[in-house]
Amino acid sequence: MLITCTAYRDGNKIADVEIDSIDEYLRQPQTFVWVAFQDATAQELQVMQATFGLHDLAVEDAMHGHQRPKIEDYGSMLFTVMHLVERLPEGGLNVGEVAVFTGSNFVLSIRNRSRQGFLNVRRRCEQEPGLLRHGSGFVLYALMDAVVDRYFPILDGFESELEGIEAEMFAQAAVRSSIQRLYELKRRVMLLKHAVAPLLEGTSRLHGGRVPPFCAGVQDHFRDVIDHLTRINGQIDTLRDTITTAIQVNLSMVTIADSEITKKLAAYASIFAVCTAFAGIWGMNFERMPELQWRFGYPLALGIMASTCGVLFWWFRKLRWL
């Protein structure tokens, strides 16, 4: 589905363009066309391929989707894939995708499986004609910057969630359930990691060294994106290590809790074992046992068993087993 198709010249919007009229503007100097699609069909991609001369492999990747974040150089064109990560109301993550074809006189963005639009990015660019004068390279930067900036709130949410789990973790009843929550959080953190790390590697090629001509004027802007990605990547690694530590602490607490239960069971078993031993001895009914004929034998036996159990109970309490 076509979202917008707009032509710009010298940093200013000149017209909303029909698909059939794009060729007219591509031939004009100092002019580029910005086309945006959402969930584009195969037929729409074929039209765009014929219009902009897109590479077959890049079009195939955009058509099939589910690509690893990357930036590929096809000579006169850059093909960029970024993951659009958004939190769902129930707490999970939806991972969409935006594929951006960038040439010297065009930008084609195709958004798939995501509700996050880029109309605010377009408005931002149009409000900064001095920067938009750099052409398609600045639009590519603006799109990348918007995608990367949306990772920060997600990461902040992960950190807040981890703090909440850690606060509950030391409550005995929450120990086992916390392990499942920590593993689920780690899985979501890794989804964000898979969106950030490859993009950081690709974006590094757009600053310094050999860069496409239409990106040369905005290299410093791409360096800002690299800084943001490096920061996010570092925070993700720290968060992942913290989650791993929390999982280990959780498992240790479960082991300690199980050990406490085992000690209590062992203590009570020892107490009852003494009673069983006395009962076994006095219950053998041999003919020559002095206690059998003694009138105080029965109370004395009960007293000895109770006293012994009481001493053992006191001792185990002193050892903090009970």
Secondary structure, DSSP 8 states (H G I E B T S, - for coil): -EEEEEEEETTEEEEE--GGGHHHHHTSTTEEEEEEEES--HHHHHHHHHHHT--HHHHHHHHH----SEEEE-SSEEEEEEEEEEE-TTS-EEEEEEEEEEETTEEEEEEES-----HHHHHHHHT-HHHHTTTHHHHHHHHHHHHHHTHHHHHHHHHHHHHHHHHHHTSGGGHHHHHHHHHHHHHHHHHHHHHHHHHHHHHGGGSSSS--GGGGGGHHHHHHHHHHHHHHHHHHHHHHHHHHHHHHHHHHHHHHHHHHHHHHHHHHHHHHHHHHHHHHHHTS--SS-HHHH-TTHHHHHHHHHHHHHHHHHHHHHHTT--
